[in-house]
Amino acid sequence: MRIDIITLFPEICRAPLKESMMKRAQENGALELHIHNLRDWTSDKHHVVDDAPFGGGQGMVMKPEPIFAAVEELRGESRKTSNTEHRTSNAEQSRVILMSPTGRRFNQRMAEQLSQESHLIIVCGHYEGVDHRVVEHLINEEISIGDYVLTNGAIAAVVLVDAVVRLIPGVLGDEQSAHDDSFREGLLEAPQYTRPGEFRGWKVPEILLSGNHAQIAAWRKEQARARTKANRPDLLDDRG
């Protein structure tokens, strides 16, 4: 998978995405990651990327010109070639995402779907948002990581990339780890324990020491449902 992140703050993305599994994913070829500064696609000497909103109001709005220029170049449309079919193919294979608090709320199912894509272009919002012509004519999907507002979309982009890339085959050391994740079946993950078997008088549940895998699986399913009911009852509501 190739992922291009377009942001005004490249360093916010670079640090966390060059550690741990994200680093290994790039080293083993599962992920080709490119982080770009939007200002590189401006045409004026001051590299202006924002302007006051039409109709008045507080804050600034991100201009459409550099965003269109960046995305079109990254999906191959601006390459000087006579092969129109090749340019169209590149554009169709690229999924363009805008990180925005007005987008659909990100969840595990969306992460799984995006992990099947070959090329993601992630545009990071900032200020009071982007010119809506970007949303109408360039973006395939607006995504929000939660019902709150961040100072910029680069932080949200890192969250999305981490959630998506770990689902690519070969990124996790054990593929079963992704299968057992919270939210996989609409439930939170069951409690986990490790050594020592007793800590400060608190013992590991006996069932986990029994060696009876069928009973352990049943216990974990029951615990997952109880944990979901206590912490995220909305997930049970969604299941009907």
Helices and strands as residue ranges (DSSP letters): E 2-7, H 10-14, G 16-18, H 20-27, E 32-37, G 38-41, E 50-51, E 61-62, H 64-74, H 84-93, E 94-105, H 108-114, E 119-124, H 132-137, E 141-144, H 153-165, H 175-179, E 198-199, E 202-203, G 206-209, H 213-231, H 233-239
